Amino acid sequence: VEPGSAWPPHHFACLVGYGANAVHPYMAFESVKKWHGDSITQKKMDSNKLKRTTVEEAQENYRTAVENGMLKILSKIGISLLTSYAGAQIFEALGLGDDVINRSFKGTVSRIGGMGLEDLAAETALMRPEAIKEKMKLVNYGYYKPVPRSGEYHVNSSDLAKRLHAAIGLDKTVSAATTRDQVENDGVKPASVANYEIFKESIETAPLASIRDLLDFESDKESVPIEEVESAASIMTRFCTGAMSLGALSREAHETLAIAVNRIGGKSNSGEGGEDTIRGK
């Protein structure tokens, strides 16, 4: 297939999962070419802010990024070979109506229904300039990336991430590449109740963006006194990681999970593959 609207790994994963043997994202390659030739990009390369590449190398970098993204998707499902994933249709649709499912995704489960073909056509029209020759700007940038004042609301926005980091005491200036091992508590500051309340309020007052935003808790039971609640330290001793073998996860992810669970007093399960032998040296 030769789609003009496929650019992130998720799009390619869906196309392959529904039977595509090859995908040629011509518009994405043209976009990379245009980006490479842009004066801002060239200036950054001249000042060594970006690595100097040819157009072909830049397009190959994009292709590699997409392939790595697809491998990550396969690994999360536990599939090792692309041939086992292609055409398998292991999806469940969210927000697509029966007319779309019956025409394009026959056999796929869509429990809550949603947008029809006319809705998709109208949304697609909003994602491009009304007149290409006039070089008009997109009507809604929010369909592509989170831009708070210019389009659709996105849950995973940079503002929300900053509030979460502040609530848990994460200092992004401290990393494994800098001074994390030399700083007390690996550079993690005490959690702030005030900052958490700010984060919590931002979640509660945010626009509806997912299915769970339509749900709320209703109970006639009285709250349990805090004195009767088990301590967090005691609860965490029962935490354990699933048996995820080395190879199903990257070495970095495998080790990070083990370290995290060991620190809180839980149990880490290395899976059938065991640990990388280099960890014992």
Disulfide bonds with the S-S distance in Angstrom:
none
